[in-house]
Amino acid sequence: MYYNKVEICGVNTSQLTVLSDTEKKELLVRSKEGDTEARRTLICGNLRLVLSIIQRFINRRENLDDLFQVGCIGLVKAVDNFNIAMDVKFSTYAVPMIIGEIRRYLRDNNTIRISRSVRDLAYRSLQAREEWMREKETEPDIEQLAERLGEKKEAVLGAMEAIIEPISLYEPVFTENGDSVYVMDQISDTSTENSGEAWLENIALSDAMKTLSDRERHIIEMRFYKNKTQMEIADEIGISQAQVSRLEKGALEHLKKRM
């Protein structure tokens, strides 16, 4: 429903203005000189930028009005801190400022409280990962990140897992003919050795599983029968967490179609 929402925080988004690069430059200069009207016009003329950015966070089920307001705070900071002497477009500078403000809001308002030390380690790990990828054009594994940070592998892995947003056990995985399969339906019972096999038989997935590739089947088994995280699987089979996520999603889609 958010995609069709026209009014956000009392602002009619269908009537938002768009400034040209020339207009932005002129307004930035005037704003730096203390022209409050130019500053207001510049902010209003970039609200569509905020609107486009918050679309990335809609699946987190946050209130759209709240995200828009937080994004506007990031926009205001970008306007006030932008260096007009830099040879860079305002939007290039503003986008990460807006995203950063939204991410801080989501992090600080997470329903699960995470200690500052764990949170700081997680974000240092993310920063180290980005630096590694820029330098080597490959994605580092947990051991490499831990070595670069001078931390234990378990600590880095735990911190990275801590900032992943949890989902409800009642989150539907897919729905067909009015019947839904929920996350809780895919959690195996580890109380018995053969619980994974029994779960497969109970929901008639054994034939569909045979049509998966060896790697896809291995990932599904580790995720849902051995309760391993995507990061643990990535570490075990030597690929990135993003690749594990992509393969898992594709495998689940394939199973859905086969069913």
C-alpha positions as CSV (number, residue, x, y, z in Angstrom):
1,M,0.0,0.0,0.0
2,Y,3.0,2.3,0.6
3,Y,3.8,2.5,-3.1
4,N,0.4,4.1,-3.8
5,K,0.5,6.5,-0.8
6,V,0.4,10.1,-2.1
7,E,0.4,12.1,1.1
8,I,3.3,11.7,3.5
9,C,3.6,13.9,6.6
10,G,1.1,16.2,5.0
11,V,3.2,16.5,1.8
12,N,1.5,15.7,-1.5
13,T,4.2,13.7,-3.1
14,S,2.6,13.9,-6.5
15,Q,3.3,17.6,-6.5
16,L,6.9,17.6,-5.4
17,T,9.1,19.9,-7.5
18,V,12.3,18.8,-9.1
19,L,15.3,21.2,-9.4
20,S,17.8,21.2,-12.2
21,D,21.5,20.9,-11.4
22,T,21.9,24.6,-12.3
23,E,19.2,25.6,-9.9
24,K,20.7,23.4,-7.1
25,K,24.1,25.1,-7.5
26,E,22.6,28.6,-7.4
27,L,20.5,27.7,-4.4
28,L,23.5,26.1,-2.6
29,V,25.5,29.2,-3.1
30,R,22.8,31.5,-1.8
31,S,22.1,29.1,1.1
32,K,25.8,29.2,2.2
33,E,25.5,33.0,2.1
34,G,22.7,32.9,4.7
35,D,19.7,33.0,2.4
36,T,17.1,31.1,4.4
37,E,14.5,31.1,1.6
38,A,17.1,29.6,-0.8
39,R,17.8,26.9,1.8
40,R,14.1,26.1,2.2
41,T,13.6,26.0,-1.6
42,L,16.6,23.7,-1.9
43,I,15.3,21.3,0.7
44,C,11.8,21.2,-0.7
45,G,13.2,20.7,-4.2
46,N,15.0,17.5,-3.1
47,L,12.1,15.8,-1.2
48,R,11.6,13.6,-4.1
49,L,15.1,12.3,-3.6
50,V,14.2,11.4,0.0
51,L,11.0,9.7,-1.3
52,S,12.9,7.5,-3.7
53,I,15.4,6.4,-1.0
54,I,12.8,5.4,1.6
55,Q,11.3,3.0,-0.9
56,R,14.4,0.8,-0.3
57,F,13.3,0.3,3.4
58,I,9.6,-0.4,2.9
59,N,9.9,-4.1,3.4
60,R,11.1,-3.5,7.0
61,R,7.5,-2.6,7.9
62,E,8.5,0.8,9.3
63,N,6.0,3.7,9.3
64,L,6.5,5.5,6.0
65,D,5.9,8.9,7.6
66,D,8.6,8.2,10.2
67,L,11.1,7.1,7.5
68,F,10.3,10.2,5.4
69,Q,10.9,12.5,8.4
70,V,14.2,10.8,9.2
71,G,15.2,11.0,5.6
72,C,14.5,14.7,5.6
73,I,16.8,15.2,8.6
74,G,19.5,13.6,6.5
75,L,18.7,15.9,3.6
76,V,18.9,19.0,5.8
77,K,22.3,17.8,7.1
78,A,23.4,17.4,3.5
79,V,22.3,20.9,2.6
80,D,24.0,22.4,5.6
81,N,27.3,20.5,5.3
82,F,27.7,20.3,1.5
83,N,31.0,21.9,0.4
84,I,30.2,24.0,-2.8
85,A,33.9,23.9,-3.7
86,M,33.7,20.2,-4.3
87,D,33.4,19.0,-7.8
88,V,30.5,16.7,-7.1
89,K,26.8,16.7,-7.6
90,F,24.7,17.5,-4.6
91,S,22.7,14.3,-5.0
92,T,25.9,12.3,-4.9
93,Y,26.7,13.8,-1.5
94,A,23.1,13.8,-0.2
95,V,22.1,10.1,-0.9
96,P,24.6,8.5,1.5
97,M,23.8,11.1,4.1
98,I,20.1,10.3,3.9
99,I,20.6,6.6,3.8
100,G,23.0,6.8,6.8
101,E,20.4,8.8,8.8
102,I,17.7,6.2,8.1
103,R,20.0,3.3,9.0
104,R,20.9,4.9,12.3
105,Y,17.2,5.4,13.1
106,L,16.4,1.7,12.2
107,R,19.4,0.5,14.2
108,D,18.6,2.6,17.3
109,N,14.9,1.7,17.2
110,N,15.4,-2.0,16.8
111,T,13.1,-4.0,19.1
112,I,16.0,-6.2,20.0
113,R,18.6,-4.2,22.0
114,I,22.1,-4.9,20.9
115,S,25.1,-3.8,23.0
116,R,27.1,-0.8,21.7
117,S,30.3,-2.9,21.5
118,V,28.6,-5.6,19.4
119,R,27.0,-3.0,17.2
120,D,30.2,-1.1,16.7
121,L,32.1,-4.3,15.8
122,A,29.4,-5.2,13.3
123,Y,29.6,-1.8,11.5
124,R,33.4,-1.9,11.6
125,S,33.1,-5.3,10.0
126,L,30.9,-3.9,7.3
127,Q,33.3,-1.1,6.7
128,A,36.3,-3.5,6.5
129,R,34.3,-5.6,4.1
130,E,33.7,-2.7,1.8
131,E,37.4,-1.6,1.9
132,W,38.5,-5.2,1.2
133,M,36.2,-5.4,-1.9
134,R,37.4,-2.1,-3.2
135,E,41.0,-3.2,-2.8
136,K,40.8,-6.8,-4.0
137,E,37.6,-6.8,-6.0
138,T,36.5,-10.0,-4.1
139,E,34.4,-10.6,-1.1
140,P,36.2,-11.5,2.1
141,D,35.3,-14.5,4.3
142,I,34.9,-14.2,8.1
143,E,38.5,-15.3,8.8
144,Q,39.9,-12.5,6.6
145,L,37.6,-9.9,8.1
146,A,38.5,-11.0,11.6
147,E,42.3,-10.9,10.8
148,R,42.0,-7.4,9.3
149,L,40.1,-6.2,12.4
150,G,42.3,-8.0,14.9
151,E,39.2,-9.7,16.3
152,K,38.2,-13.4,16.9
153,K,36.2,-15.0,14.1
154,E,33.4,-15.9,16.4
155,A,33.1,-12.3,17.7
156,V,32.9,-10.9,14.1
157,L,30.4,-13.6,13.1
158,G,28.2,-13.0,16.1
159,A,28.2,-9.2,15.6
160,M,27.3,-9.6,11.9
161,E,24.4,-11.9,12.9
162,A,23.2,-9.5,15.6
163,I,22.4,-6.7,13.2
164,I,20.3,-8.9,10.8
165,E,16.7,-7.9,11.3
166,P,14.7,-10.8,12.7
167,I,11.5,-12.0,11.1
168,S,8.4,-13.3,12.7
169,L,7.8,-17.1,12.9
170,Y,4.4,-16.3,11.3
171,E,6.0,-14.6,8.3
172,P,4.5,-16.3,5.2
173,V,7.1,-17.9,2.8
174,F,4.6,-18.3,0.0
175,T,0.8,-18.5,-0.5
176,E,-1.1,-20.7,-2.9
177,N,-4.8,-21.1,-3.3
178,G,-5.3,-19.2,0.0
179,D,-3.0,-21.5,2.0
180,S,0.2,-20.1,3.3
181,V,3.5,-21.8,4.4
182,Y,5.1,-19.8,7.3
183,V,8.6,-19.6,8.6
184,M,7.7,-21.7,11.6
185,D,6.6,-24.5,9.2
186,Q,10.1,-24.6,7.8
187,I,11.9,-24.9,11.2
188,S,13.0,-28.5,11.8
189,D,12.6,-30.3,15.1
190,T,16.2,-31.1,16.3
191,S,15.0,-33.3,19.1
192,T,15.2,-36.4,16.9
193,E,17.9,-37.4,14.5
194,N,15.6,-37.9,11.6
195,S,13.4,-34.9,12.1
196,G,14.6,-33.3,8.8
197,E,13.6,-36.4,6.8
198,A,10.3,-36.6,8.5
199,W,9.6,-32.9,7.8
200,L,10.3,-33.5,4.1
201,E,8.0,-36.5,3.9
202,N,5.2,-34.7,5.8
203,I,5.0,-31.8,3.3
204,A,5.8,-33.9,0.2
205,L,9.0,-32.1,-0.7
206,S,11.2,-35.1,-1.2
207,D,10.7,-35.4,-5.0
208,A,11.1,-31.6,-5.4
209,M,14.3,-31.7,-3.5
210,K,15.8,-34.2,-5.9
211,T,15.4,-31.7,-8.7
212,L,17.7,-29.2,-7.0
213,S,21.4,-28.9,-7.8
214,D,23.8,-30.4,-5.3
215,R,24.8,-27.0,-4.0
216,E,21.2,-25.8,-3.7
217,R,20.1,-29.0,-1.9
218,H,23.1,-28.7,0.4
219,I,22.2,-25.1,1.3
220,I,18.6,-25.9,2.0
221,E,19.5,-28.9,4.2
222,M,22.0,-26.8,6.2
223,R,19.6,-23.8,6.5
224,F,16.4,-25.6,7.5
225,Y,17.5,-29.0,8.9
226,K,20.7,-28.1,10.6
227,N,19.6,-24.6,11.6
228,K,22.7,-22.9,10.2
229,T,22.8,-19.2,9.3
230,Q,23.6,-17.9,5.9
231,M,26.9,-16.6,7.2
232,E,27.9,-20.0,8.6
233,I,27.0,-21.7,5.3
234,A,29.0,-19.2,3.3
235,D,31.9,-19.8,5.5
236,E,31.6,-23.5,5.2
237,I,31.3,-23.8,1.4
238,G,33.5,-20.9,0.5
239,I,31.1,-18.4,-1.1
240,S,29.7,-15.0,0.0
241,Q,26.6,-14.6,2.2
242,A,25.0,-12.8,-0.7
243,Q,25.5,-15.8,-3.0
244,V,24.1,-18.1,-0.3
245,S,21.0,-15.8,0.0
246,R,20.6,-15.8,-3.8
247,L,20.9,-19.6,-4.1
248,E,18.6,-20.2,-1.2
249,K,15.9,-17.9,-2.6
250,G,16.2,-19.5,-6.1
251,A,15.9,-23.0,-4.5
252,L,12.8,-22.1,-2.5
253,E,11.2,-20.6,-5.6
254,H,12.0,-23.8,-7.5
255,L,10.5,-25.9,-4.7
256,K,7.4,-23.8,-4.7
257,K,6.9,-24.3,-8.5
258,R,7.5,-28.1,-8.2
259,M,5.0,-28.3,-5.4
